[in-house]
Amino acid sequence: MKTVRRVSQLLFLLLFLVLFFQTARQIDWADGRMSVGAFLPADFFLRIDPLLGWTALAASRTFLVSVALWTVPVLLLTLLFGRAFCGWICPLGTLIDGADKGVRPIRERRTNRERSWPRLKYYVLAAVAASALLGSQLVWLLDPIALTFRSLTLGFFAPLDRAVHALSAVPGLGWMESPAVFPDQRAAYGSGFAALLMLAAILAGGVLSRRFWCRSLCPLGALLGVVARVPLFRRRVGTGCNECTLCQRDCKMDAIGAKGKRTSTAECIFCYSCDELCPQGAIRMAPGKPEKSLPLDLNRRRLVTGIGVGAVWGLGASSALARRSTRDGESRITGKWLIRPPGSAAEELFTERCVRCGACMKICPTNGLQPALSEGGLGAIWTPVLMPRVGECSQNCNLCGEVCPTDAIESFTIPEKEHLFIGRAVINRSSCVVWESHKQCLVCDEVCSYSAIYWLDESGAEIGHPTGEGDAEPSQGFPYVDPARCVGCGICEYNCPAGGPDAAIRVTRDGDKRHLSREEQRAWQAANWTEREGKPPLR
């Protein structure tokens, strides 16, 4: 069974990596969607994580059946087999087991006594739960599935993309660069090193003890441990036990006590090491009548401290100026460059649901979605932000809505993007060559996916494309942005030829209407629509 467990770990880790890299770009024109994943959703592991799902629901004070149902299989598995998810399925647990073997000589040379604080993870869970109940997510920082996905996206995916791109230039290796795996642009993410360093620190925890993260810090393990207090299947010790304590000394989770005869079901991960090691064959994993488990023995003061830490974070993040709302529900964002992906919920609800997994950033074909740092305040750290100068929101893409596990970005079709307003382009007349120098430039008009650029002459009369050849020709008109057509995709900003880091046309969050429902946004567009010469009519 120990061999079977290792095979299960490797298969689930392989599945995790396959889904991580899997991105199909074919568009199903029947319903206007892009396919993501051939046999399982690309965010499968994120969806089945009960800690991610239920804290997102608690923070947003909403109940989404689609989110809750995905977590049921793991909860049922825990009721039957205890924390078997941690020992058989969790990809981070598998990586930790592999890393522990590498640092084992260092651990044994440093000390003969392993150091861990198994109760600490329950205090971490209390902090996560308290922050969620007060309307601010903290789970994204320490949840193992979100942490692993985010670390691989921000810290590993971009270097791998560049390495594969360099190797694909070698004759005979062109097959290595697949557009279905990597974005159209070279991947690059802010704070990627910090994300990768966090994962490296977790893997290096094996210097202190085997599975140090799982023993001491993992809030998902703590949640499953609470659910697994009385599992159907559990470790049972027969009458042949001679109390040699070999199993107790070898247990990687420190789940065995009372000279090997009692077990903490909240810690046991069904690794079968004790069963294989027992010289008397007295240990088995089997169903039967409930037995008294080793107590959790939590310290009340520390539990209250954990709740207090979560409450301070929740109150501080949820009361930030960046998340205040006006009377009509529109968020007052302090940073005008905080542009969210299309389909995103209203800002306050978005930050409550978003678990910062990085799935939307990884799957964005233009690399335009980047992790936020200070743009949205304390409660929006590492949430996705569209940076059009890096990459626009492609017109024929809805992948971010397909991979979001908590509906922070709700699923949408490609035709719906015409009335999902995430911002508005604004022309800087002091740097636009047409306005400032009266030279010819049609780039923003030519690339606009939604025909939102129109032209007026000096008298204010609308004209078609200005005529003229060469930069020295005087323009017959000046460009303007139609607010009813511009949804803030940023393709104009990305393609603007203006020199320097800032384009002459930039997208800001002015015009963001995510506080309105999709039907209300469509109705607003129809009410403000103006028919223009050479521009497509409202559909």
Secondary structure as GFF3:
##gff-version 3
##sequence-region A 1 539
A	DSSP	alpha_helix	2	21	.	.	.	ID=ss1
A	DSSP	beta_strand	27	28	.	.	.	ID=ss2
A	DSSP	beta_strand	33	34	.	.	.	ID=ss3
A	DSSP	alpha_helix	44	47	.	.	.	ID=ss4
A	DSSP	alpha_helix	50	60	.	.	.	ID=ss5
A	DSSP	alpha_helix	65	81	.	.	.	ID=ss6
A	DSSP	alpha_helix	84	88	.	.	.	ID=ss7
A	DSSP	alpha_helix	91	110	.	.	.	ID=ss8
A	DSSP	alpha_helix	120	133	.	.	.	ID=ss9
A	DSSP	alpha_helix	139	142	.	.	.	ID=ss10
A	DSSP	alpha_helix	144	151	.	.	.	ID=ss11
A	DSSP	pi_helix	152	157	.	.	.	ID=ss12
A	DSSP	alpha_helix	158	168	.	.	.	ID=ss13
A	DSSP	three_ten_helix	174	176	.	.	.	ID=ss14
A	DSSP	alpha_helix	192	203	.	.	.	ID=ss15
A	DSSP	three_ten_helix	204	207	.	.	.	ID=ss16
A	DSSP	alpha_helix	212	216	.	.	.	ID=ss17
A	DSSP	alpha_helix	219	227	.	.	.	ID=ss18
A	DSSP	beta_strand	233	237	.	.	.	ID=ss19
A	DSSP	alpha_helix	246	250	.	.	.	ID=ss20
A	DSSP	beta_strand	256	257	.	.	.	ID=ss21
A	DSSP	beta_strand	262	263	.	.	.	ID=ss22
A	DSSP	alpha_helix	273	277	.	.	.	ID=ss23
A	DSSP	beta_strand	283	287	.	.	.	ID=ss24
A	DSSP	alpha_helix	300	318	.	.	.	ID=ss25
A	DSSP	three_ten_helix	321	323	.	.	.	ID=ss26
A	DSSP	beta_strand	324	325	.	.	.	ID=ss27
A	DSSP	beta_strand	331	332	.	.	.	ID=ss28
A	DSSP	alpha_helix	347	353	.	.	.	ID=ss29
A	DSSP	alpha_helix	359	363	.	.	.	ID=ss30
A	DSSP	beta_strand	369	371	.	.	.	ID=ss31
A	DSSP	three_ten_helix	378	380	.	.	.	ID=ss32
A	DSSP	beta_strand	384	386	.	.	.	ID=ss33
A	DSSP	alpha_helix	399	403	.	.	.	ID=ss34
A	DSSP	three_ten_helix	415	419	.	.	.	ID=ss35
A	DSSP	beta_strand	424	427	.	.	.	ID=ss36
A	DSSP	alpha_helix	433	437	.	.	.	ID=ss37
A	DSSP	alpha_helix	443	447	.	.	.	ID=ss38
A	DSSP	beta_strand	453	456	.	.	.	ID=ss39
A	DSSP	beta_strand	462	463	.	.	.	ID=ss40
A	DSSP	beta_strand	478	481	.	.	.	ID=ss41
A	DSSP	alpha_helix	491	495	.	.	.	ID=ss42
A	DSSP	beta_strand	505	508	.	.	.	ID=ss43
A	DSSP	alpha_helix	518	527	.	.	.	ID=ss44
###
